[in-house]
Amino acid sequence: MSRYSAWSVFKNGLTGQKGWERAWRDPEPKSEYDIVIVGAGLHGLATAYYLSKNHGLKNIAVVEKGWLGGGNGGRNTTIVRSNYMMPGNREFYEHSLTLWEELSHELNYNVMFSQRSHVSLLHSPAARDATARRYNTMRLTGSDGELWSLEKLKNTIPHLNYDNARFPIIGAAVQPRAGTARHDAVAWGYARAADSHGVDILQNCEVTGVTRQGSQVSAIETSRGTIKAKKIGFAVAGNTSRLWSMADLGHLPIESHKLQAFVSEPLKPLLDHVVVFGVGGAHFYISQSDKGGMVFGGDLDWYKSYAQRGNLPIVQDVAECATSIMPCLGRVRMLRHWSGVMDMSMDGSPFICKTPIDNLYLNAGWNYGGFKASPASGWYFADLIANDRPDPVIENMHLQRFEQGIIIDERGAGPDPKLHG
Ligand SMILES: Cc1cc2nc3c(=O)[nH]c(=O)nc-3n(C[C@H](O)[C@H](O)[C@H](O)COP(=O)(O)OP(=O)(O)OC[C@H]3O[C@@H](n4cnc5c(N)ncnc54)[C@H](O)[C@@H]3O)c2cc1C
């Protein structure tokens, strides 16, 4: 596969854009692979890429029921950050952010990663104290984080409601290296890079059954025929419990909930940061896309479903948050809204682990936060599958943590998916 470069853009510009190759192949499924990853979202594609790139493995397929990136990977609000505190999560998300910083070069594909800062608004001295602890921990463990005074915040982001907000703003916690990326480009970049290493990406290929032989999985049944595999990894986000029950494995500590996102008509440059507002039941985050649309989201829809569409009460809720924190948005027209199916784990932290079946591996439980995690998730999941043991960074991201009472409770909110993001 030829590399993208300024020269190739220039040359194709002069020759009618006729010289571009397909970004990835559209192969027929083989009857057998060494490794099959189910789900061509960001996590599945990144896993396949790192399996081939980092571990030199060949004969890999990624199996996708729809089109690649058509799930949560292409539906999120694209926020990338690593402001985590708990051991395990901290190292994991910081590694992810470090991978993001080089991802466009790594994949030879512009993922439009924009380190525009992630600004969490603070509304009480207690919140400021708790956040100072988190951000100091981040700094002590090699990440970046700052506390902004109200004055600095006003100077930097003047359009917020500083005058008559129900919850007055007193400052902000900021991660300057955080930001946004273009989610489709990440999916396409990983797909193209994985394909260039020989990975077969099989779209329109739904897994409908999992064949077990004793303590092993021997094959998957798909809408394009039976595919045998020596190792299988599930990376199907909100559909994890469906695949889990196909493998006859009982219940998972995961619930599938819907989360909506919204984009407005394009505006002139208004907001140069990611702003997060969360207090007193409100939950709202907003940034401006490169095309000018205000991209924002809020809370879950609060009922379980596998449908990729949301409901109106949350539209009202998010609109209330938007206008209360940025009143200047009051007359902005909404262009589109949509939803994805979130794999909410009970402690808000993910699973990258082995399963009760020897050659079946699980990647799930990403809650609201799997976009930023995708590079590290693929990195560590590939390592787990290749070496059959977890790296120390992910050693607590397993299913038994609930039985063993060692949950990774990042928000200190307890075992309830409604309280985690
Ligand atoms: C509205 C919204 C906003 C979000 N905002 C953010 C954010 O700002 N920052 C952040 O970090 N995270 C965010 N997230 C979360 C993030 O998008 C997800 O955690 C992450 O994308 C999940 O991983 P994935 O990309 O691999 O999932 P997906 O893209 O959902 O991939 C799973 C794939 O598995 C496929 N699949 C399912 N069942 C089968 C089957 N039987 N056979 C074959 N294939 C199957 C699906 O079609 C899908 O393509 C948001 C999510 C949503 C919905």
The ligand as a Tripos MOL2 file, in Angstrom:
@<TRIPOS>MOLECULE
LIG
   53    58     1     0     0
SMALL
NO_CHARGES

@<TRIPOS>ATOM
      1 C1        -22.8940    9.5960   22.0680 C.3       1 LIG1
      2 C2        -21.5940    9.0630   22.5550 C.ar      1 LIG1
      3 C3        -20.6200    9.9440   23.0000 C.ar      1 LIG1
      4 C4        -19.3980    9.4650   23.4550 C.ar      1 LIG1
      5 N1        -18.4270   10.3450   23.7750 N.ar      1 LIG1
      6 C5        -17.1940    9.8990   24.1120 C.ar      1 LIG1
      7 C6        -16.1380   10.8200   24.3160 C.ar      1 LIG1
      8 O1        -16.3060   12.0350   24.1490 O.2       1 LIG1
      9 N2        -14.9290   10.3310   24.6960 N.ar      1 LIG1
     10 C7        -14.7090    9.0000   24.8820 C.ar      1 LIG1
     11 O2        -13.6000    8.6240   25.2500 O.2       1 LIG1
     12 N3        -15.6940    8.0860   24.6470 N.ar      1 LIG1
     13 C8        -16.9190    8.4970   24.2550 C.ar      1 LIG1
     14 N4        -17.9250    7.6060   23.9860 N.ar      1 LIG1
     15 C9        -17.6700    6.1850   24.2020 C.3       1 LIG1
     16 C10       -16.9470    5.5060   23.0480 C.3       1 LIG1
     17 O3        -17.4710    5.9110   21.8160 O.3       1 LIG1
     18 C11       -17.0590    3.9950   23.1890 C.3       1 LIG1
     19 O4        -16.7050    3.6060   24.5040 O.3       1 LIG1
     20 C12       -16.1210    3.2620   22.2320 C.3       1 LIG1
     21 O5        -16.2840    3.7500   20.9190 O.3       1 LIG1
     22 C13       -16.4370    1.7580   22.2740 C.3       1 LIG1
     23 O6        -15.5030    1.0170   21.5440 O.3       1 LIG1
     24 P1        -15.6220    0.6850   19.9890 P.3       1 LIG1
     25 O7        -15.2990    1.9040   19.1970 O.co2     1 LIG1
     26 O8        -14.7920   -0.4870   19.7010 O.co2     1 LIG1
     27 O9        -17.1630    0.3290   19.8760 O.3       1 LIG1
     28 P2        -18.0650    0.1800   18.6010 P.3       1 LIG1
     29 O10       -17.6830    1.1700   17.5510 O.co2     1 LIG1
     30 O11       -19.4800    0.1550   19.0720 O.co2     1 LIG1
     31 O12       -17.6100   -1.2490   18.0520 O.3       1 LIG1
     32 C14       -18.2460   -2.4640   18.3040 C.3       1 LIG1
     33 C15       -18.5630   -3.0760   16.9540 C.3       1 LIG1
     34 O13       -19.0170   -4.4100   17.1690 O.3       1 LIG1
     35 C16       -19.9640   -4.6820   16.1420 C.3       1 LIG1
     36 N5        -20.7670   -5.8310   16.5180 N.ar      1 LIG1
     37 C17       -21.6860   -5.9000   17.5020 C.ar      1 LIG1
     38 N6        -22.2750   -7.1160   17.5100 N.ar      1 LIG1
     39 C18       -21.6870   -7.8270   16.5050 C.ar      1 LIG1
     40 C19       -21.8740   -9.1400   16.0010 C.ar      1 LIG1
     41 N7        -22.7950   -9.9810   16.5230 N.pl3     1 LIG1
     42 N8        -21.1220   -9.5460   14.9570 N.ar      1 LIG1
     43 C20       -20.1880   -8.7180   14.4110 C.ar      1 LIG1
     44 N9        -19.9880   -7.4540   14.8440 N.ar      1 LIG1
     45 C21       -20.7270   -7.0310   15.8820 C.ar      1 LIG1
     46 C22       -20.7660   -3.3850   16.0620 C.3       1 LIG1
     47 O14       -21.4670   -3.2740   14.8470 O.3       1 LIG1
     48 C23       -19.6750   -2.3290   16.2230 C.3       1 LIG1
     49 O15       -19.2090   -1.8510   14.9840 O.3       1 LIG1
     50 C24       -19.1650    8.0640   23.5170 C.ar      1 LIG1
     51 C25       -20.1380    7.1810   23.0610 C.ar      1 LIG1
     52 C26       -21.3380    7.6720   22.5670 C.ar      1 LIG1
     53 C27       -22.3630    6.7220   22.0550 C.3       1 LIG1
@<TRIPOS>BOND
     1     1     2 1
     2     2     3 ar
     3     2    52 ar
     4     3     4 ar
     5     4     5 ar
     6     4    50 ar
     7     5     6 ar
     8     6     7 ar
     9     6    13 1
    10     7     8 2
    11     7     9 ar
    12     9    10 ar
    13    10    11 2
    14    10    12 ar
    15    12    13 ar
    16    13    14 ar
    17    14    15 1
    18    14    50 ar
    19    15    16 1
    20    16    17 1
    21    16    18 1
    22    18    19 1
    23    18    20 1
    24    20    21 1
    25    20    22 1
    26    22    23 1
    27    23    24 1
    28    24    25 2
    29    24    26 1
    30    24    27 1
    31    27    28 1
    32    28    29 2
    33    28    30 1
    34    28    31 1
    35    31    32 1
    36    32    33 1
    37    33    34 1
    38    33    48 1
    39    34    35 1
    40    35    36 1
    41    35    46 1
    42    36    37 ar
    43    36    45 ar
    44    37    38 ar
    45    38    39 ar
    46    39    40 ar
    47    39    45 ar
    48    40    41 1
    49    40    42 ar
    50    42    43 ar
    51    43    44 ar
    52    44    45 ar
    53    46    47 1
    54    46    48 1
    55    48    49 1
    56    50    51 ar
    57    51    52 ar
    58    52    53 1
@<TRIPOS>SUBSTRUCTURE
     1 LIG1         1 GROUP 0 **** ****
